[in-house]
């Protein structure tokens, strides 16, 4: 620094520095400011600078630097206590606690020195008249650390019995430590009971609930309260992420990941904090971090990821196996240093126990996106000791086929493997080839033809026709619909002829008929066939199979015919009739013992019901689809079903249940390898549901996780804008106003290209409000100006005048900004009056009149608040008189609206009364107060009415007292 600071500048610089992020940069600035303080030759300046140094060291990874400035402070106190003001005297005694805790974390400080220091603290607290509560808390921490559990229990009891005074830790910090002790003794329920006031926000501080959320993770997992554990991780990690001093709490989150099947998330946490591997200023928290790193690496090795590249100490690359060994050795070395100091083996025992913990849940979905470790190649499973013989496999495959079971294709694949190099009779070969064709999808067309030849050779011409019909449907799906329809039409004629000649059965004939109905319905969807032809084919199938539903395969055909008719009804515009048919088809599948076939139609029914506004049916159908498909569906389909149910529940306002299913959808999408597509959409929905539940921190984590994967091509730019909008809402609730503004501005940039500009205007307005709350007035004004222009173009007077008023307030806060503020407020009032005069209906006119009232009242307030402390009496009188004119106009506007604007009118009356009083007009002020009391004479006693009456009565009393002077 080129010139010496004065004391006030030094204090401002220290205050500014304390607001900076924790870490070495802030600490270095504090050291620099101490040098500046010493130049002033003012003892209190040095005392305050040393106190500032202590604070930033304590809340950083360089806690070992605290002892030197504290020793200097203590010496200054002993030599000249009169140099300390009341605040610094209090701070000096407060910091004794930091020294005691800091010594525990430094294994080179002897235990005898800590005990001596505890005695010194007790002596000085007694001299200063402080309670022993903080001293007993410090004693408890020493005893708990070294493993003297009897002494710890005694100190704990004495701590709680002592009076709370201004030297006691804040209640949030005390409850954290008390709960930690209960959890350490495995009384998890009591720990969570003690932590409840902190978790619910009743007691908070700079580092709480951060630490409580972290400490609660293991107890919640042990108790099986998994939803709470997930929520505490998402909420708590967001709080500790940027706080360098909270390495132990950060370690708790890594441990949670290792114990809940979220190893990939744990790796991401390690990668975010590389300095935690090397920071040496607080060995105790480094021990915590190394121990959970070893735990996480052991889990990866156990799961087959030993050679996975992982983040570790700088200077080299690490595999999970290598870091597991290194972290364990380092952790045990630190533990041994503590034990050597303490004269016990307690720290090493606890460290080994922590590193050797077993997972408490196989996999707890978190809803956030993680980059999963690279898959480990696995050798093919060893052959079982005794293979099932071919006849058994054939019998099992035929049993599953007759039952139309989803596992039938796998069963026939097992037959194929067992039959390699062996002779099968022609019927067995026909069935084998037919099922292989089914498993091949578009590539199975030729195999269906081969299966038909084999069925014919086996003497089953009807099944041969059915195989060809299956092949024709596959061709229709691959762009050969015309040829497929010609083929299946001929096959139908042949099948019906065979049936009439008693040369084939109902099942084989129905298999041909369903092929024709499917192809015609497919062509209708493609716009290439008539609805009448498709409906005729479906009805023919239903009439043919319907009388034979006692046989499961024909019950299947009849149900499918109803489902096809349902789809055709929806296509024709009879949505309600289609929904009924789809519901009947699903019921018939379930009644036939084929619930897995109902799933597709239940999903369709759910979507149609939502369109019809039938929330109950939508939820029931989606829930039934999930239940019926749970045991038979691939992960991607599981994700889709969960998401369908989530959306149905969300549409009815059941956001908590919707969030549960969206969470599961995200998990299954990740398992299916669709994290960036279906998974991103599920996270988008999950974040929205959590936001509606008021779970803002969790929602923010999920939405931030979704955003990188959402693309306009896959999900649409509307999904991106909505996600950013929701994220801005969350960040606002969390007090992160600048970050909220950034999200809303990004969303506004996307929305500016949309044909309809209301969202663009709203997002610009929201961003402006957030920038204002972030104390960035110039940026806020630019955003408001953008919003004002958009509202004007849209003809939205309400948005326009609110933007103008906001700009006026910003201008008023600027030096010499009253002129601009006055112009903006006047413009807002003109816009309201003009729009109200032009309004065509009473409701719109009344809303605009109300807006005019608010504009005039705020106009008056801007004028009144423009008077500075040093203004002369005439300037004050002029400003207050002008302000009163505007507020009187506001009262008139509100009064014209009658009872609907009662509260707004009385609020303005009281504001006017205060101005009348300041202008020396007690009678006018009293009249304003009496008007308020009269307005509420017959009103219900709600909170606003009570408050207004109380203020009016105080005003009357004050005016009466002024008259009597």
ZADO-939724 format. One line per 2 residues: number of its first residue (from 1); for each residue x, y, z of C-alpha. Coordinates in pm, whole numbers, plus 50000, padded with zeros to 5 digits. Each point is the difference from the previous one (the first is absolute). Layout:
NUM> X/Y/Z  ...
END
This chain:
1> 50000/50000/50000  50137/50339/49900
3> 49856/50207/50286  49905/49952/50363
5> 49632/49926/50066  49810/50191/50265
7> 49819/49801/50269  49657/50019/49834
9> 50143/49881/49669  50173/49716/50179
11> 49674/49893/50161  49820/50009/49665
13> 50279/49797/49842  49978/49737/50274
15> 49622/49980/49964  50033/49962/49623
17> 50267/49733/50040  49786/49799/50242
19> 49733/49979/49730  50243/49836/49757
21> 50007/49620/49951  50186/49802/50263
23> 50354/49907/49910  50365/50104/49972
25> 49923/50315/49799  49778/50138/50276
27> 50259/49905/50260  50278/50175/49808
29> 49790/50315/49979  49945/49990/50377
31> 50377/49977/50053  50046/50302/49773
33> 49737/50195/50193  50180/49931/50328
35> 50308/50165/49853  49786/50301/49910
37> 49855/50010/50353  50346/50006/50155
39> 50081/50312/49798  49719/50195/50170
41> 50157/49990/50346  49653/49938/50145
43> 49987/49699/50237  49632/49931/49931
45> 50071/49985/49626  50260/49728/50060
47> 49764/49818/50236  49722/50002/49742
49> 50235/49890/49721  50128/49712/50214
51> 49639/49901/50075  49922/50010/49629
53> 50299/49778/49932  49880/49751/50260
55> 49654/49983/49843  50118/49932/49648
57> 50261/49746/50116  49737/49817/50207
59> 49769/49973/49701  50257/49866/49758
61> 50234/49710/49940  50281/50192/50175
63> 49879/49966/50356  50355/49936/50116
65> 50073/50370/49947  49757/50110/50275
67> 50229/49950/50297  50255/50276/49930
69> 49752/50292/49963  49804/49876/50301
71> 50312/49987/50215  50073/50356/49898
73> 49646/50111/50081  50011/49833/50340
75> 50329/50170/50080  49854/50338/49901
77> 49703/49933/50228  50218/49906/50293
79> 50217/50311/49953  49735/50262/49914
81> 49638/49878/50030  49881/50361/49972
83> 50095/49993/49630  49717/49753/49936
85> 49648/50128/49949  49700/49796/50116
87> 49963/49815/49670  50368/49903/49979
89> 49998/49895/50366  49710/49769/49927
91> 50170/49872/49686  50323/49922/50183
93> 49822/49777/50248  49789/49846/49723
95> 50308/49895/49807  50126/49793/50294
97> 49758/49735/49876  50152/50007/49652
99> 50345/49949/50149  49886/49700/50200
101> 49832/49839/49698  50291/50093/49776
103> 50253/49830/50228  49804/49675/49978
105> 50050/49999/49624  50380/50045/50024
107> 50173/49676/50109  50331/50177/50070
109> 49843/50191/50292  50041/49788/50316
111> 49699/49886/50194  50145/50161/50314
113> 50004/50335/49821  49634/49961/49910
115> 49907/49914/50358  50200/50300/50121
117> 49824/50219/49748  49662/49870/50116
119> 50090/50105/50352  50111/50342/49877
121> 49670/50041/49816  49804/49901/50313
123> 50198/50247/50213  49955/50293/49764
125> 49632/49930/49946  49945/49995/50376
127> 50182/50332/50039  49789/50152/49723
129> 49679/49875/50164  49908/49755/49726
131> 49814/49670/50041  50201/49679/49987
133> 49781/49869/49718  50255/50068/49725
135> 50281/49857/50219  49815/49674/50060
137> 49923/49978/49627  50372/50033/49928
139> 50078/49734/50262  49744/49769/49842
141> 50168/50039/49660  50341/49908/50141
143> 49866/49694/50182  49797/49880/49702
145> 50300/50041/49771  50241/49794/50212
147> 49739/49734/50079  49952/50071/50372
149> 49630/49925/49977  49923/50023/50372
151> 50152/50347/50020  49822/50094/49678
153> 49664/49901/50149  50071/50200/50318
155> 50108/50306/49803  49700/49964/49770
157> 49763/49999/50295  50177/50300/50160
159> 49992/50185/49668  49623/49960/49967
161> 49945/50085/50369  50195/50328/49988
163> 49822/50325/49923  50003/50130/49646
165> 50166/50341/49976  50155/50205/49724
167> 50313/49781/49998  49804/49686/49915
169> 50007/49884/49641  49689/50084/49803
171> 49717/49757/50052  50040/49855/49649
173> 50366/49911/50061  49928/49862/50347
175> 49721/49780/49868  50228/49874/49727
177> 50262/49887/50251  49742/49852/50235
179> 49840/49804/49718  50341/49887/49877
181> 50070/49845/50340  49671/49811/49999
183> 50065/49872/49646  50353/49902/50103
185> 49841/49787/50273  49759/49856/49737
187> 49691/50168/50139  49905/50125/49656
189> 49640/50084/50084  50107/50226/50286
191> 50260/50165/49778  49740/50083/49740
193> 49764/50125/50271  50267/50240/50124
195> 50078/50116/49648  49637/50063/49903
197> 49994/50373/50093  50309/50056/49785
199> 49871/49796/49708  49669/50187/50010
201> 50171/50340/50003  49910/50099/50355
203> 50370/50039/50087  50253/50085/49729
205> 50340/50166/49968  50280/50043/49747
207> 50080/49627/50011  49667/49850/50097
209> 49799/49814/49880  50298/49913/49777
211> 50174/49782/50259  49680/49846/50140
213> 49885/49897/49654  50335/49829/49943
215> 50008/49831/50341  49644/49873/49957
217> 50078/49797/49687  50141/49690/50169
219> 49730/49983/50273  49728/50034/49737
221> 50151/49720/49791  50031/49779/50307
223> 49635/50063/50085  49887/49927/49644
225> 49856/50351/49961  50129/50016/49646
227> 49784/50281/49861  50122/50231/50276
229> 50360/49889/49947  49975/50082/49630
231> 49845/50338/50072  50260/50088/50263
233> 50281/49909/49761  49868/50214/49716
235> 49914/50290/50228  50311/49975/50216
237> 50259/49949/49729  49881/50317/49834
239> 50079/50188/50321  50348/49857/50068
241> 50117/49992/49638  50145/50353/50007
243> 50115/50003/50365  50363/49901/50015
245> 50003/49971/50379  49742/49719/50002
247> 50221/49714/49883  49865/49762/50266
249> 49639/50071/49897  50101/49954/49636
251> 50148/49664/50098  49665/49896/50147
253> 49843/50053/49657  50269/49789/49832
255> 49937/49729/50259  49627/50016/49931
257> 50068/49938/49629  50219/49700/50080
259> 49739/49846/50231  49698/50061/49777
261> 50114/49856/49666  50090/50342/49858
263> 50370/49944/49945  49997/50198/49676
265> 49861/50301/50185  50270/49953/50263
267> 50268/50021/49731  49852/50326/49879
269> 50018/50138/50352  50368/49906/50028
271> 50068/50164/49664  49841/50327/50116
273> 50241/50039/50292  50353/49892/49898
275> 50151/50231/50264  49839/49791/50275
277> 50252/49723/49926  50294/50226/50079
279> 49882/50282/50229  50194/49953/50323
281> 49871/50283/50219  49757/49775/50189
283> 50117/49637/50023  49682/49878/50170
285> 49772/50092/49709  50262/49867/49757
287> 49984/49669/50185  49622/49998/49954
289> 50035/50069/49628  50265/49731/49946
291> 49799/49742/50194  49688/50042/49787
293> 50214/50008/49687  50136/49658/50097
295> 49645/49879/50066  49884/50121/49658
297> 50297/49848/49819  49951/49665/50173
299> 49640/50000/49878  50115/50062/49643
301> 50259/49724/50020  49741/49762/50144
303> 49761/50078/49715  50261/49923/49737
305> 50130/50351/49927  50347/49956/50146
307> 50168/50140/49688  49758/50289/49957
309> 50174/50338/49980  49902/50209/50303
311> 50074/50351/50133  50271/50008/50263
313> 50292/50205/50132  50159/50221/49735
315> 50320/49901/49825  49907/49663/49855
317> 49716/49789/49866  49818/49757/50228
319> 49796/49685/49965  49742/49899/50258
321> 50227/49720/50122  50299/50231/50042
323> 49805/50277/50173  49835/49746/50232
325> 50341/49891/50127  50139/50355/50019
327> 49699/50152/50178  49984/49717/50254
329> 50371/50028/50081  49984/50378/50031
331> 49687/49990/50214  50149/49745/50237
333> 50323/50201/50020  49806/50310/50105
335> 49797/49795/50247  50321/49861/50150
337> 50132/50354/50053  49684/50096/50189
339> 50015/49681/50207  50366/50059/50084
341> 49905/50347/50125  49694/49872/50188
343> 50154/49687/50148  49715/49779/49870
345> 49912/49798/49690  49653/50158/49974
347> 50047/50207/49684  50157/49711/49808
349> 49721/49765/50104  49736/50247/49888
351> 50181/50063/49671  50022/49628/49921
353> 49633/49955/50085  49905/50284/49767
355> 50213/49874/49710  49859/49648/50036
357> 49631/50093/50006  49772/49801/49776
359> 49737/50152/49770  49670/50068/50173
361> 49795/49994/49679  50088/49843/49667
363> 49897/50304/49796  49818/50313/50109
365> 49895/50205/49696  50078/50369/50051
367> 49841/50147/49690  50317/50181/49895
369> 50210/49907/49698  50336/49835/50059
371> 50262/49873/49760  50000/49632/50083
373> 50332/49810/50015  50099/49822/49682
375> 49847/49652/49990  50228/49716/50088
377> 50007/49713/49748  49859/49692/50167
379> 50083/49648/49892  49713/49785/49879
381> 49831/49816/50284  50138/49659/50074
383> 49789/49713/49878  49783/49853/50272
385> 50108/49674/50145  49716/49815/49827
387> 49839/50132/49679  49625/49946/49954
389> 49940/49750/49723  49849/50103/49667
391> 49655/49842/50053  49961/50195/50326
393> 50100/50322/49829  49757/49937/49716
395> 49717/49926/50242  50073/50317/50196
397> 50016/50213/49685  49668/49862/49874
399> 49838/50055/50339  50108/50365/50003
401> 49893/50048/49638  49654/49862/50068
403> 49975/50240/50294  50128/50288/49780
405> 50254/50070/50276  50263/50273/49940
407> 50272/49747/50082  49906/49768/49713
409> 50252/50147/49755  50282/49947/50249
411> 49880/49644/50053  50014/49929/49626
413> 50346/50158/49985  50108/49748/50266
415> 49855/49723/49784  50201/50130/49702
417> 50323/49990/50201  49931/49651/50130
419> 49903/49873/49652  50321/50103/49826
421> 50136/49694/49816  49694/49793/50081
423> 49707/49883/49790  49653/50136/50067
425> 49680/49890/49841  49847/50233/49745
427> 49735/50143/50237  50259/50084/50262
429> 50215/50167/49734  49699/50198/49875
431> 49920/50133/50348  50367/50076/50062
433> 50039/50202/49680  49665/50174/50053
435> 50104/50125/50344  50344/50100/49879
437> 49827/50211/49734  49788/50165/50270
439> 50314/50090/50194  50174/50153/49698
441> 49755/50282/49931  50045/50148/49648
443> 50270/49745/49926  49763/49709/50058
445> 49797/50024/49675  50186/49725/49815
447> 49995/49777/50307  49618/50023/50015
449> 49994/49870/49641  50231/49713/50096
451> 49779/49922/50303  49695/49989/49768
453> 50172/49746/49776  50081/49782/50302
455> 49644/50024/50138  49867/49892/49659
457> 50247/49711/49994  49881/49906/50351
459> 49643/49985/49875  49867/50319/50159
461> 49894/50225/49708  49810/50238/50228
463> 50311/50076/50209  50195/50046/49678
465> 49753/50272/49896  50025/50157/50347
467> 50382/50015/49975  49973/50169/49660
469> 49747/50248/50147  50249/50084/50276
471> 50266/50058/49737  49762/50223/49800
473> 49941/50223/50305  50375/50042/50052
475> 50033/50104/49634  49720/50255/50049
477> 50192/50151/50291  50312/50032/49785
479> 49847/50201/49717  49842/49725/49787
481> 49640/50047/50114  49840/49972/49654
483> 50167/49667/49923  49928/49879/50354
485> 49629/50077/49966  49980/49814/49668
487> 50172/49702/50161  49787/49991/50312
489> 49678/50041/49800  50084/49684/49810
491> 50101/49823/50320  49664/50088/50156
493> 49810/49841/49713  50212/49687/50025
495> 49964/49979/50379  49622/50036/49992
497> 49980/49735/49728  50213/49761/50205
499> 49784/50068/50305  49680/49932/49803
501> 50156/49674/49881  50087/49913/50361
503> 50371/49987/49909  50110/50258/50259
505> 49880/50135/50331  49859/50321/50141
507> 50336/50104/50151  50196/49979/49672
509> 49725/50176/49806  49980/50279/50263
511> 50377/50046/49968  49953/50080/49631
513> 49702/50226/50064  50191/50200/50262
515> 50281/50052/49752  49759/50159/49754
517> 49839/50220/50268  50340/50116/50120
519> 50121/50088/49650  49685/50193/49915
521> 50017/50194/50328  50367/50075/49938
523> 49921/50128/49651  49722/50217/50144
525> 50245/50160/50241  50225/50066/49702
527> 49708/50155/49813  49994/49724/49737
529> 49680/49803/50078  49635/50054/50076
531> 49870/49989/50356  49709/49786/49884
533> 50229/49724/49871  50205/49997/50321
535> 49686/49992/50215  49849/49718/49792
537> 50319/49795/50047  50005/50057/50377
539> 49632/49911/50035  50052/49686/49791
541> 50280/49896/50237  49784/50069/50307
543> 49707/49804/49859  50224/49707/49912
545> 50199/49978/50328  49738/50131/50243
547> 49805/49675/50048  50322/49812/50086
549> 50155/50209/50278  50023/49702/50235
551> 50322/49924/49809  50259/50255/50110
553> 50146/50065/49655  49657/50079/49859
555> 49914/50217/50299  50315/50189/49906
557> 49877/50046/49642  49656/50119/50114
559> 50151/50252/50239  50231/50128/49729
561> 49703/50042/49767  49829/50221/50259
563> 50320/50201/50045  50021/50053/49623
565> 49638/50114/49995  50079/50239/50284
567> 50288/50153/49806  49781/50031/49692
569> 49731/50177/50203  50254/50250/50133
571> 50129/50053/49647  49644/50072/49885
573> 49951/50258/50277  49798/49787/50242
575> 50255/50038/50278  49772/49898/50285
577> 49879/49691/49812  50356/49908/49916
579> 50099/50034/50365  49722/49762/50103
581> 50113/49739/49746  50362/50030/50108
583> 49896/49955/50362  49799/49688/49906
585> 50295/49858/49805  50232/50051/50297
587> 49751/49834/50234  49969/49701/49768
589> 50377/49955/49978  50020/49998/50379
591> 49703/49760/50031  50171/49762/49758
593> 50315/49996/50216  50192/50217/49750
595> 50053/50325/50196  50320/50088/49813
597> 49800/50052/49680  49774/50248/50178
599> 50287/50241/50066  50011/50167/49659
601> 49627/50066/50000  49994/50120/50361
603> 50268/50255/49917  49795/50114/49703
605> 49688/50016/50216  50188/50211/50257
607> 50103/50255/49740  49654/50019/49846
609> 49842/50040/50343  50230/50290/50079
611> 49892/50165/49676  49639/49950/50105
613> 50067/50149/50344  49931/49669/50175
615> 50288/50011/50248  49880/49700/50203
617> 49987/49765/49701  50331/50133/49875
619> 50168/49919/50332  49831/49661/50034
621> 50094/49896/49647  50362/50111/50036
623> 50026/49826/50337  49851/49681/49854
625> 50248/50011/49711  50288/50024/50245
627> 49867/49718/50213  49931/49771/49705
629> 50335/50060/49835  50225/50021/50303
631> 50151/49652/49977  50026/49968/49624
633> 50115/50329/49853  50338/50132/49895
635> 50144/50297/50194  49912/50250/49725
637> 49635/49893/50006  50002/50008/50380
639> 50120/50361/49974  49727/50089/49754
641> 49729/49846/50218  50128/50175/50312
643> 50006/50328/49814  49648/49945/49869
645> 49874/49945/50353  50198/50300/50128
647> 49846/50227/49740  49651/49870/50075
649> 50049/50061/50373  50154/50340/49940
651> 49707/50106/49783  49769/49937/50298
653> 50222/50188/50247  50139/49692/50176
655> 50354/50135/49973  50161/49795/50278
657> 49891/49671/49841  50084/50134/49656
659> 50353/50078/50119  50045/49645/50128
661> 49918/49853/49661  50201/50259/49807
663> 50297/49910/50220  49957/49633/49912
665> 49960/50093/49634  50333/50181/50005
667> 50164/49700/50164  49863/49751/49747
669> 50089/50227/49709  50358/50014/50127
671> 50004/49621/50034  49877/49972/49642
673> 50284/50221/49872  49757/50280/49913
675> 50121/50252/50258  50034/50281/49748
677> 49663/49946/49835  49721/49845/50205
679> 50201/50050/50319  50038/50373/49938
681> 49626/50033/49945  49930/49807/50321
683> 50235/50229/50194  49831/50303/49844
685> 49664/49873/50127  50141/49897/50338
687> 50144/50345/50057  49665/50159/49921
689> 49817/49773/50244  50255/50064/50276
691> 49968/50373/49943  49623/49979/50042
693> 50056/49810/50323  50214/50286/50133
695> 50314/49782/50000  50206/50271/49834
697> 50355/49877/50066  49922/49650/49877
699> 49822/50139/49696  50293/50226/49917
701> 50248/49711/50012  49780/49789/49772
703> 49927/50279/49752  50367/50098/49980
705> 50075/49634/49931  49739/49986/49723
707> 50094/50316/49813  50324/49882/49829
709> 49814/49708/49841  49690/50185/49883
711> 50020/50092/49632  49763/50181/49769
713> 50028/49715/49748  49903/49725/50246
715> 49789/50170/50265  49898/50331/49841
717> 50114/50346/50100  49682/50033/50207
719> 50134/49736/50239  50329/50187/50032
721> 49827/50330/50070  49767/49839/50255
723> 50292/49833/50177  50191/50329/50019
725> 49685/50177/50118  49944/49745/50275
727> 50366/50014/50096  49980/50377/50031
729> 49699/49958/50230  50198/49756/50217
731> 50309/50219/50017  49787/50298/50099
733> 49850/49805/50289  50354/49899/50103
735> 50117/50362/49997  50230/49950/49700
737> 49864/50300/49812  50282/50060/49755
739> 49998/49637/49893  49621/50015/49964
741> 50032/50302/49774  50253/49816/49784
743> 49758/49713/49947  49710/50228/49917
745> 50210/50204/49758  50112/49684/49820
747> 49641/49887/49976  49900/50343/49870
749> 50259/49974/49722  49838/49679/49879
751> 49647/50135/50039  50075/50320/49808
753> 49975/49802/49674  49654/49862/50076
755> 49699/50141/49814  49818/50072/50326
757> 50209/50234/50218  49825/49990/50338
759> 50249/49747/50142  50287/50212/49873
761> 49859/50305/50178  49931/49810/50323
763> 50350/49850/50007  50163/50338/49942
765> 49789/50145/50283  50090/49715/50237
767> 50367/50041/49916  49978/50371/50073
769> 49844/49933/50341  50274/49750/50082
771> 50275/50238/49891  49848/50263/50225
773> 50003/49761/50296  50361/49913/49913
775> 50084/50373/50037  50092/50043/49635
777> 49792/50311/49921  50147/50083/49658
779> 49943/49646/49873  49653/49995/50157
781> 49905/50326/49827  50107/49865/49660
783> 49794/49685/50053  49696/50203/50113
785> 50037/50223/49692  49995/49690/49780
787> 49691/49869/50181  49824/50337/49976
789> 50050/50008/49624  49863/49648/49967
791> 49699/50068/50223  49926/50308/49795
793> 50014/49803/49674  49770/49738/50148
795> 49754/50262/50122  50033/49872/50357
797> 49949/50310/50211  50046/49821/50333
799> 50343/49869/49909  50092/50333/49843
801> 49918/50216/50302  50162/49762/50247
803> 50318/50012/49795  49985/50380/49988
805> 49949/50022/50377  50292/49764/50062
807> 50223/50212/49778  49887/50308/50191
809> 50105/49851/50333  50339/49907/49855
811> 50044/50352/49864  49904/50151/50335
813> 50281/49811/50169  50256/50154/49766
815> 50165/50333/50077  49793/50282/49848
817> 49756/49740/49868  49676/50156/50125
819> 49926/50167/49667  50013/49673/49810
821> 49799/49827/50273  49733/50270/49984
823> 49973/49964/49620  49970/49621/50020
825> 49735/50010/50272  49805/50263/49808
827> 50013/49783/49689  49874/49700/50199
829> 49707/50207/50129  49917/50128/49650
831> 50006/49650/49853  49762/49874/50271
833> 49759/50288/49962  49998/49973/49621
835> 49946/49625/50000  49727/50022/50264
837> 49814/50260/49797  50017/49780/49691
839> 49905/49675/50176  49689/49838/49859
841> 49885/49800/50303  49963/50084/50367
843> 50236/49733/50130  50288/50116/49780
845> 49929/50364/50087  50001/49926/50372
847> 50331/49811/49980  50160/50291/49817
849> 49855/50249/50247  50157/49797/50280
851> 50331/50009/49811  49963/50379/49975
853> 49950/50020/50375  50319/49802/50064
855> 50191/50215/49751  49890/50322/50169
857> 50080/49871/50347  50347/49887/49892
859> 50046/50333/49822  49941/50173/50331
861> 50231/49765/50188  50282/50056/49751
863> 49966/50378/50049  49984/49974/50378
865> 50303/49770/50028  50206/50226/49775
867> 50051/50243/50288  50348/49945/50143
869> 50102/50029/50363  50162/50337/49941
871> 49708/50162/49815  49877/50336/50128
873> 49650/50048/50135  49866/50163/49686
875> 50123/49717/49775  49840/49747/50231
877> 49668/50187/50004  50000/50031/49619
879> 50073/49631/49946  49747/49878/50258
881> 49730/50225/49860  50055/49865/49650
883> 50006/49643/50134  49673/50059/50184
885> 49835/50114/49678  50083/49671/49827
887> 49895/49785/50295  49672/50189/50024
889> 49938/49913/49634  50080/49637/50083
891> 49738/50007/50278  49741/50132/49756
893> 50081/49726/49748  49971/49727/50264
895> 49682/50150/50144  49831/49981/49661
897> 50042/49622/50011  49806/49958/50323
899> 50051/49705/50234  50228/49813/49756
901> 50275/50258/50059  49933/50068/50369
903> 50342/49888/50124  50181/50193/49726
905> 49799/50315/50081  50061/49985/50375
907> 50370/49937/49944  50016/50315/49790
909> 49795/50193/50258  50252/49915/50272
911> 50289/50097/49772  49829/50331/49939
913> 49942/50039/50374  50371/49959/50069
915> 50078/50270/49744  49736/50231/50152
917> 50162/49952/50340  50348/50071/49861
919> 49862/50316/49842  49874/50115/50340
921> 49631/49937/49932  49877/49790/50296
923> 49632/50060/49928  50036/49876/49642
925> 50204/49699/50117  49733/49919/50260
927> 49731/50020/49735  50193/49750/49789
929> 50028/49764/50299  49628/50030/50078
931> 49919/49922/49637  50191/49673/50035
933> 49823/49907/50324  49665/50079/49839
935> 50082/49790/49695  50059/49694/50216
937> 49713/50060/50240  49790/49717/49855
939> 50278/49801/49836  50106/49649/50100
941> 50290/50000/50241  50264/49857/49770
943> 50370/50063/50056  50019/50299/49764
945> 49697/50166/50157  50143/49955/50351
947> 50336/50143/49895  49844/50300/49828
949> 49774/50078/50293  50292/49975/50241
951> 50210/50238/49790  49711/50247/49967
953> 49947/49997/50377  50371/50064/50061
955> 49986/50289/49755  49703/50152/50184
957> 50176/49963/50336  50316/50157/49863
959> 49813/50295/49850  49813/50052/50328
961> 50329/49997/50191  50148/50253/49758
963> 49707/50237/50057  50049/49985/50376
965> 50364/50103/49984
END
